[in-house]
Amino acid sequence: MQAFEFANPTTVAEAVKALTEAQGSAVALAGGTDLLSLMKDGVETPRRVVNLKSIKELQGIAYDPKKGLRLGALVTLDELMQNDRVKQEYPSLVQAADGVRSPQIQSVGTVGGDLCQRPRCWYYRSGYGLLAMKDGKSMVTDGDNRYHAILGTNEQAYYVNPSSLAPALIALNAKARIVGPRGSREIAVAELFRVPASEDEKELTLASGEIITEVLTPPAAQVRNATYEVRHREALDWPLAAAAAALEMDGNTVKSARIVLGHVAPVPWVATVAGQTLAGKRVTENLAEEAGEVAVRDAKPLSRNAYKVRLARVAVKRAILRAAGMEV
């Protein structure tokens, strides 16, 4: 691992200053479950590491019936899973965090870190960049693409977004509060992610010196929500496909729905038409299956990952049925 400076700020302002002063060669450290691996592999080589764990402003879970849920960026997955209010009203978040499966990662991995983790693509992790280009040609299309994207690619970026929490947060219309050298701003969680058009762009929209300070999720008392993941094994493993469903109900009828897929596109994939398929109807197994079909209608699998189309379809169906209390 390359030598680096270590900064230990105790306020958000100090953290932003420490990140900004390094002029693009600093990274923020929260749980470190992803960053330390990247540094050991030489994929990340910062001159300065800015530790966020001493900043009390970034901690804590709070709930207000009118405002909703506030998650500090340093809230761990374990804290999220153990919170009674989250378990009651935001089961999709608990199910997503539980899907991580590793007690060690759950105990130190954070909400902010989960959203900001880098892609698990083995080309990227081997130092070939986000777009995995060599001699002007994608290594993914003609290479081992078993775990790559089937939706939302720009014919350059084929990695999949690795966040466990993002699909559920986006389905719940959550927002992220961001602080940086130019002040603070609030954006939809979905706007944290983008598909890079060149190797010079990152997949996250955070500017240099910016950090996520908290995630704000609206009240979900009338919104039935769930996450469903499909993976090789129940032990620690990255999902092959995932889906989160948030159903706003009017009695037994779906008033509106948001369906978001994970691990199938470079960004958490909002399946707008799939949500529209549910609106004004009662959830049945056939309707959930139809929504699953619609969600992957535009999928373009690569040479070795066509199986993910079926898995994504199943994940959508099961997430809808789980949210509606009809899990089979």
Secondary structure, 3 states (H helix, E strand, C coil): CCCCEEECCCCHHHHHHHHHHCCCCEEEECCCCCHHHHHHCCCCCCCEEEECCCCHHHCCEEEECCCEEEEECCCEHHHHHHCHHHHHHCHHHHHHHHCCCCHHHHHHCEHHHHHHCCCCCHHHHHHHCCCCEECCEECCCCCCCCCCCCCCCCCCCCCCCCCCCHHHHHHCCCEEEEEECCEEEEEEHHHHECCCCCCCCCCECCCCCCEEEEEEECCCCCEEEEEEEECCCCCCCCCCEEEEEEEEEECCEEEEEEEEEECCCCCCEECHHHHHHHCCCECCHHHHHHHHHHHCCCCCCCCCCCHHHHHHHHHHHHHHHHHCCCCC
